[in-house]
């Protein structure tokens, strides 16, 4: 028997995002200190793993809009194949819980190289003073997500990154004060997203696409749909799809496309026309009217650097509704599968 999205703990976390974003817009976090460190750096590395990789990518876009030389890194790669660090570097590290092996692992080499770190983490973080070098700037978001499908901790982490970028160069990333209502506006379109889940539940794989500032939204949709509903899903930068992966596209696949008013819009529309010509269904998550033949998932308009904060909402809701229709537990990271649970325990995250 199918479940309801309201049966999951993740649903309360999704729906409280506007309130948490509103609170964190003015929360007394050391934003000015973080901005002073990042704004004065020659280079800034934004670092994360999993969902936090997408936060780090979005943050790098925001910081570049503010005039900072910022590049995103996977925490695994930063630990395993690190750049040559300089004393004028800075790092912005994302870790929801402070527990993940490689996200914790980036802190020691940063400290050893004398690189100033800013950490965005949850209020219940496992990081202690022993883990953090003297002078590390720590900004805190929310308590640990009640579900293994992290939602509110992700959007609030991106908001704090946006506050840092805005403090470096005011107005550079758009109107931060508009974010809570934009996220609330995206949540108001849940009936359309539920209908989309019902239409796609028996179809083939879902493919998420985004270009430029919208690419992390595609990869975040991939993570959320995979971990909640456990169905076949993949994600690409818009242009990457057409340079190889397009040969495997089949008519029973469905495309979730994120787009906004920017330089990548025309190419994104061309790729939508391409997959439509192959018989694929398309959902267009954007403030802009959908291309012909695509479903329009209306996302309130926001400046492109801030778009991943709002675009996370339709991905989260689609993941939850697909999980409910599949009658799987979206909250438990497949821990109800004994073999999978044992394998994850042996792997270690």
C-alpha positions as CSV (number, residue, x, y, z in Angstrom):
1,X,0.0,0.0,0.0
2,X,1.4,3.4,-1.0
3,X,2.4,5.8,1.7
4,X,1.9,9.6,2.0
5,X,4.8,12.0,1.9
6,X,3.4,13.3,5.3
7,X,4.3,9.9,6.8
8,X,8.0,10.8,6.5
9,X,10.1,12.9,8.9
10,X,11.6,14.7,5.9
11,X,8.3,16.4,5.1
12,X,8.3,18.5,8.3
13,X,11.9,19.5,7.5
14,X,11.0,20.5,3.9
15,X,8.0,22.6,5.0
16,X,9.8,24.5,7.7
17,X,12.5,25.8,5.4
18,X,10.9,29.2,4.9
19,X,10.9,29.8,8.6
20,X,14.5,28.7,9.1
21,X,15.7,30.8,6.2
22,X,13.8,33.8,7.6
23,X,15.5,33.3,11.0
24,X,19.0,32.8,9.6
25,X,18.7,36.0,7.5
26,X,19.3,38.0,10.7
27,X,20.7,35.4,13.0
28,X,23.8,36.5,15.0
29,X,26.3,34.4,13.2
30,X,29.9,35.6,12.6
31,X,29.2,36.5,9.0
32,X,31.3,39.7,9.0
33,X,34.3,37.8,10.3
34,X,33.9,35.1,7.7
35,X,33.5,37.6,4.9
36,X,36.6,39.5,6.0
37,X,38.6,36.3,5.9
38,X,37.2,35.1,2.5
39,X,37.2,38.5,0.9
40,X,40.9,39.1,1.7
41,X,42.0,35.7,0.4
42,X,43.9,35.2,-2.9
43,X,42.0,32.0,-3.5
44,X,39.0,30.4,-1.8
45,X,38.3,26.6,-1.8
46,X,34.7,25.7,-1.1
47,X,34.6,22.1,0.1
48,X,32.0,19.5,0.8
49,X,30.8,15.9,0.2
50,X,27.5,14.4,-0.8
51,X,24.8,17.1,-0.6
52,X,27.4,19.4,0.8
53,X,29.3,19.1,-2.5
54,X,26.3,20.9,-4.1
55,X,26.3,23.5,-1.4
56,X,30.0,24.1,-2.0
57,X,29.5,24.4,-5.8
58,X,26.6,26.9,-5.2
59,X,28.8,28.8,-2.8
60,X,31.6,29.1,-5.2
61,X,29.2,30.6,-7.8
62,X,28.0,33.1,-5.1
63,X,31.5,34.1,-4.1
64,X,32.7,34.6,-7.7
65,X,29.7,36.9,-8.2
66,X,31.1,38.8,-5.2
67,X,34.5,39.1,-6.9
68,X,36.3,36.2,-5.1
69,X,38.4,33.6,-6.8
70,X,36.5,30.6,-5.5
71,X,36.5,27.0,-6.7
72,X,34.5,24.1,-5.4
73,X,36.2,20.8,-4.2
74,X,35.0,17.4,-3.1
75,X,36.3,16.9,0.4
76,X,37.6,13.5,-0.6
77,X,39.7,15.0,-3.4
78,X,40.9,17.8,-1.2
79,X,42.2,15.3,1.3
80,X,43.5,12.7,-1.3
81,X,44.8,15.0,-4.1
82,X,45.1,18.4,-2.4
83,X,46.1,21.6,-4.1
84,X,49.4,23.3,-3.2
85,X,48.2,25.5,-0.4
86,X,49.3,29.1,0.1
87,X,49.1,31.2,3.2
88,X,46.8,33.7,1.4
89,X,44.3,31.0,0.7
90,X,41.0,30.5,2.6
91,X,38.6,27.7,2.8
92,X,34.8,27.5,3.2
93,X,34.0,24.0,4.5
94,X,30.4,22.6,4.6
95,X,29.6,19.7,6.9
96,X,26.0,19.2,8.2
97,X,26.9,16.9,11.1
98,X,30.7,17.2,11.4
99,X,30.8,13.4,11.4
100,X,31.7,12.5,7.8
101,X,35.3,11.1,7.4
102,X,36.6,13.3,4.6
103,X,34.8,16.5,5.6
104,X,36.5,16.3,9.0
105,X,39.7,15.3,7.2
106,X,40.1,18.6,5.4
107,X,40.6,20.5,8.6
108,X,44.0,19.2,9.6
109,X,45.8,20.0,6.3
110,X,44.2,23.5,6.2
111,X,45.5,24.1,9.7
112,X,48.9,22.7,9.0
113,X,49.3,25.0,6.0
114,X,48.1,28.1,7.9
115,X,45.0,28.4,5.8
116,X,42.2,30.3,7.5
117,X,39.0,28.2,7.5
118,X,35.3,29.1,7.7
119,X,33.0,26.2,8.6
120,X,29.3,26.0,8.0
121,X,27.8,23.3,10.1
122,X,24.7,22.3,12.2
123,X,23.9,23.4,15.7
124,X,24.4,19.8,16.8
125,X,27.7,19.4,15.1
126,X,30.1,16.7,16.2
127,X,33.0,19.1,15.7
128,X,34.7,20.2,18.9
129,X,37.4,22.8,19.7
130,X,39.9,20.0,19.4
131,X,38.9,19.5,15.7
132,X,39.2,23.2,14.8
133,X,42.3,25.2,14.5
134,X,42.5,28.4,16.6
135,X,40.8,31.2,14.7
136,X,38.4,29.0,12.7
137,X,35.2,30.8,12.0
138,X,32.1,28.7,12.6
139,X,28.6,29.5,11.4
140,X,25.7,27.3,12.5
141,X,22.5,26.4,10.7
142,X,19.9,24.2,12.2
143,X,19.7,21.0,14.4
144,X,20.5,17.8,12.6
145,X,17.9,16.8,10.0
146,X,15.3,14.4,11.4
147,X,15.6,12.4,8.1
148,X,18.6,10.8,6.3
149,X,17.4,12.9,3.3
150,X,18.9,16.2,4.4
151,X,16.9,19.2,3.3
152,X,16.6,22.1,5.7
153,X,20.3,21.8,6.7
154,X,21.2,22.1,3.0
155,X,19.2,25.2,2.1
156,X,20.2,27.0,5.3
157,X,23.9,26.3,4.7
158,X,23.6,27.8,1.2
159,X,21.9,30.8,2.8
160,X,24.8,31.4,5.2
161,X,27.1,31.2,2.2
162,X,25.0,33.8,0.4
163,X,25.2,36.1,3.5
164,X,29.0,35.8,3.4
165,X,29.1,36.7,-0.3
166,X,26.7,39.6,0.2
167,X,28.9,40.9,3.0
168,X,32.0,40.7,0.8
169,X,30.2,42.7,-1.9
170,X,26.7,43.9,-1.0
171,X,24.0,43.1,-3.6
172,X,26.3,40.9,-5.7
173,X,24.2,37.7,-5.4
174,X,20.7,39.2,-5.4
175,X,18.1,40.0,-2.8
176,X,18.6,37.7,0.1
177,X,15.5,39.0,1.9
178,X,13.4,37.5,-1.0
179,X,14.5,34.0,-0.3
180,X,12.1,32.8,2.4
181,X,9.0,33.9,0.4
182,X,10.5,32.4,-2.8
183,X,10.9,29.0,-1.0
184,X,7.4,29.3,0.4
185,X,6.2,30.0,-3.1
186,X,7.9,26.9,-4.5
187,X,6.3,24.8,-1.7
188,X,2.9,26.1,-2.7
189,X,3.2,24.2,-6.0
190,X,3.4,20.8,-4.2
191,X,0.1,19.6,-5.9
192,X,1.8,19.9,-9.3
193,X,4.9,18.0,-8.1
194,X,2.7,15.3,-6.6
195,X,1.0,14.9,-10.0
196,X,4.4,14.8,-11.7
197,X,5.5,12.0,-9.4
198,X,2.3,10.0,-10.2
199,X,2.9,10.5,-13.9
200,X,6.6,9.4,-13.7
201,X,6.4,6.6,-11.1
202,X,6.1,3.9,-13.8
203,X,8.4,5.4,-16.4
204,X,12.1,4.8,-16.9
205,X,15.0,6.7,-15.3
206,X,14.8,10.3,-14.3
207,X,17.6,12.6,-15.7
208,X,18.2,15.9,-14.0
209,X,19.8,18.8,-16.0
210,X,21.1,22.2,-15.2
211,X,23.7,24.6,-16.6
212,X,25.9,27.2,-14.8
213,X,24.4,28.2,-11.5
214,X,21.6,25.6,-12.0
215,X,23.9,22.6,-12.3
216,X,24.2,21.9,-8.6
217,X,20.3,21.8,-8.5
218,X,20.4,19.0,-11.0
219,X,23.0,17.0,-8.9
220,X,21.1,17.7,-5.7
221,X,17.9,16.4,-7.4
222,X,19.9,13.2,-8.3
223,X,20.9,12.7,-4.7
224,X,17.5,13.3,-3.2
225,X,15.6,11.1,-5.6
226,X,18.1,8.3,-5.3
227,X,18.3,8.2,-1.5
228,X,14.6,8.7,-0.9
229,X,12.9,6.7,-3.6
230,X,15.8,4.4,-4.6
231,X,14.9,4.6,-8.3
232,X,17.1,5.0,-11.3
233,X,18.2,8.6,-11.7
234,X,21.2,10.4,-13.0
235,X,22.3,14.1,-13.5
236,X,24.4,16.1,-15.9
237,X,25.4,19.6,-16.7
238,X,23.3,20.5,-19.7
239,X,26.1,20.6,-22.2
240,X,27.8,17.5,-20.8
241,X,24.6,15.4,-21.7
242,X,25.0,16.1,-25.4
243,X,28.7,15.1,-25.5
244,X,28.3,11.4,-25.1
245,X,25.6,10.5,-22.6
246,X,22.8,11.6,-25.1
247,X,23.3,8.3,-27.0
248,X,21.7,6.3,-24.2
249,X,18.6,8.5,-23.9
250,X,15.4,6.5,-24.5
251,X,11.8,7.6,-24.9
252,X,10.7,6.2,-21.5
253,X,13.0,8.5,-19.6
254,X,11.9,11.7,-18.0
255,X,13.9,14.9,-17.7
256,X,13.8,17.4,-14.7
257,X,15.4,20.6,-16.0
258,X,16.4,23.6,-14.0
259,X,16.8,26.9,-15.8
260,X,16.8,30.7,-15.3
261,X,17.3,34.0,-17.1
262,X,21.0,33.8,-17.9
263,X,23.6,33.0,-20.6
264,X,22.8,29.2,-20.5
265,X,19.0,29.6,-21.1
266,X,19.1,29.3,-24.9
267,X,21.2,26.2,-24.9
268,X,19.1,24.6,-22.1
269,X,16.0,25.1,-24.3
270,X,17.8,23.6,-27.3
271,X,18.6,20.5,-25.2
272,X,15.0,20.2,-24.0
273,X,13.9,20.3,-27.7
274,X,16.4,17.5,-28.4
275,X,15.1,15.1,-25.7
276,X,11.5,16.0,-26.5
277,X,12.2,15.0,-30.1
278,X,13.3,11.6,-28.8
279,X,10.0,11.2,-27.1
280,X,11.0,12.0,-23.5
281,X,8.8,13.8,-21.0
282,X,10.2,17.0,-19.5
283,X,9.4,19.0,-16.3
284,X,10.8,22.5,-16.5
285,X,11.6,23.9,-13.0
286,X,11.9,27.6,-13.6
287,X,10.3,31.0,-13.2
288,X,10.3,31.2,-17.0
289,X,7.6,29.7,-19.1
290,X,8.2,26.1,-20.1
291,X,9.3,25.1,-23.6
292,X,6.6,23.6,-25.8
293,X,5.5,20.2,-24.6
294,X,7.1,20.4,-21.2
295,X,5.4,20.5,-17.8
296,X,6.0,23.8,-16.0
297,X,7.0,23.4,-12.3
298,X,6.9,27.1,-11.4
299,X,9.8,28.2,-9.3
300,X,9.6,31.9,-8.0
301,X,12.0,34.2,-9.7
302,X,15.3,34.8,-7.8
303,X,18.8,36.0,-8.9
304,X,20.7,33.1,-10.5
305,X,23.4,32.8,-7.8
306,X,20.6,32.1,-5.3
307,X,18.6,29.8,-7.5
308,X,19.9,26.5,-6.0
309,X,18.3,27.5,-2.6
310,X,14.8,27.8,-4.2
311,X,15.3,25.0,-6.8
312,X,16.0,22.5,-4.1
313,X,12.3,22.5,-3.1
314,X,10.8,20.8,-6.2
315,X,13.6,18.2,-6.1
316,X,12.9,17.5,-2.4
317,X,9.1,17.2,-2.9
318,X,9.5,15.0,-6.0
319,X,11.8,12.7,-4.1
320,X,9.4,12.4,-1.2
321,X,6.4,11.8,-3.4
322,X,8.2,9.2,-5.5
323,X,9.3,7.4,-2.3
324,X,5.7,7.4,-1.0
325,X,4.4,5.9,-4.3
326,X,7.1,3.3,-4.2
327,X,6.2,2.5,-0.6
328,X,9.8,2.7,0.7
329,X,11.1,4.5,3.8
330,X,12.5,7.8,2.5
331,X,14.0,8.6,5.9
332,X,16.2,5.7,6.6
333,X,18.9,5.6,3.9
334,X,18.0,2.0,3.0
335,X,18.9,0.8,6.5
336,X,15.9,-1.6,6.3
337,X,17.9,-3.6,3.8
338,X,20.2,-5.7,6.0
339,X,22.8,-6.5,3.3
340,X,23.0,-2.8,2.3
341,X,23.2,-1.7,5.9
342,X,26.1,-4.0,6.6
343,X,27.9,-2.9,3.4
344,X,27.6,0.8,4.3
345,X,28.8,0.0,7.8
346,X,31.9,-1.7,6.4
347,X,32.5,1.1,4.0
348,X,32.3,3.9,6.5
349,X,31.1,7.3,5.6
